[in-house]
Amino acid sequence: MQRPTSIMVIGVLGIIFGLIGLCCMLVGLGGVALLGGMTDQIAQQSPEQAQELAMFKDPEYTRYVYFTGAVSVVLSVLLLVGSILLIGMKSLGYSLMMAWSFLSIVANLLTTVLGLTAFSAVLERHGQSALSPSSLISLAVGLIFPVAVLIVLTRPGMKERFV
């Protein structure tokens, strides 16, 4: 059976997004870990940055960053594996991509809600605003691909093509 073009496009984009997400999250988590350990030294060299760097020592901030980072790494791996299997027309690839889409939508919504509610106190404590247009733009952009995957994979007769 021939592979539909839409499956190939979703699979290739999924591999690209999965690799980018995995690399960015691992580098980002490493950067947060390094900055957390170096804030005292940087603050001594540059006192004007001490207030900005104080957030990296805040336990609530680091928990939030590590938690969302870990969720993003897991979702990136799920997207990468699911996309590879989807291109191979495997039923496991179909199931993984459906699961990734739902989990990604939930994670995007939850991260935005947490950022605007529970995490806003941490940001305000360090002189930053929780309500910014970037959080809503990020939510909208973060939902485009998972919703597109759901639309493509739930078309009539699509599930039957996977073995």
N, C-alpha and C positions, 0 to 999 in steps of 0.2 A: 504494500500500500504506500502511495506517495505521501511524503510529509507536506502538510499545508504550509504555505509561505508564512502565515501568521504565527505558526508554532516556531518556525525557524527564527523569525524576527524576535519573538518573545524570548526564546532560548538564548540567542546571541546577546541581546540587551541584558538579560538576566546574568549571564556570565560576566559581562563587562561591569555591570553595577555591583555584582557580588564581589568581584576582585577589588574594585575601587573601594567599596564599603569596608571590606576586610582590611585592606592596607591602611586606609585612613583611620579606622578605629584603633588598630593596633599601634600605629604611630601616635595618635592622639592620646591614648591611655598611657603610653610610655612617656609622652611629654608632660602629662599631668603628674605622673609619678616623679619625674625628674624635677619639675618645678616645685612640687611640694617639699622636696628635700633640700632645695637650694634657696628657698625664699628668704631665709635669714641672711645668707651671704649676699644676695642681690640687694636686699633692703639696706644693708650696711654700705654698699658701694653707691647706691642710688636711693637716697631717702624719699624722694618724691614718688617713687614707685611702691613704697612700702604699703600704702593703703590698697592699691590695686592687687598686690601680691598676697595680702592678708586672706583673701578669699580662698587661696589654694591651701591654706592651713585650717580652714573651717571644716570640721568633721562632717557636717551635713552636706556641704558642697562636694567633698570628696566621695561620700557615699553615693550621692545622686549621680555624679559623673561616672564612677565605676560601675554602678548598676546599669545606667543607660548605655554605657559603653559595652558592657558584657552582653546585654540584650541585643545590641546592634551587631556584635561579632557573631552571635549565634544565628541571628537572622541572615547575616551575610553568607555564612557557611551554608545555611539551609537554601538560600537563593542560588548559590553557586552549584551545589550538588543537584538541586531540583532542576535547574536549567540544563545542565549537562544530560541528565536522564530524560528531560523533556525532548531535547533534540533527538535523542535515541528512540523516541516514541515509546518509552517504557511507562507502564501504568504507575509505578512508584514515582516517576518524575511528575506525572499529572497530579498525584496526591500531594507530593511535597510542595508543588507550586500553588495548589489550592490552599494548603495549610499556611504557606508563607504569606500569601495574599491576606488571609484573614488575620494572622498574627501581626503582620506589618501594619495593617490598618488600625488594629487595636493598640499597638505600641505607639504609633504616631499620635493617635488621639489621647492616649494616657500620658505620654510625655508632655504634650501641650497643656493638658489640664493640670498636671503636677507642676509644670513650670509656671503656670499662671496663678496657682493657688498655694500649694504647700511650699514650693521652692521660692516663692516671691519674697518671703520674709528674709531668707538668706541673702538674696540679691539686694534687697533694700538695706540690709544691715551693712552692706559694703558699698553703698552709694550708687547702686544700679537699679534700673527699672525693670520689673518683670514683664510689664505689658509693653511690648514693642511690636511694630508691624512685622518684623522679621520672624517672630514666632508663628504668626498666622500665615505668612507667606511660606515658611518652611513646612507647615502642616499641609497646605494646598499642594505644594510641589511633591511632598512625600507621599501623597495619596494617589498621584497620577498613575504611576506604574502598577501598583497593586490592583487598582481598580481596572486598569486596562487588561491585566492578566485575568482577572475574574470575568471580564466581558468576553475575552477570546475563549477562555476555557469552558465557559458555560453555554456556549452556542450549541444549538441542537446538533446532535450526532458527533460532537467533538470527543466526548469521553470514550465512545466505542472505538475510536481509531487507535487507542493505546493498548498495547499488549503487555 
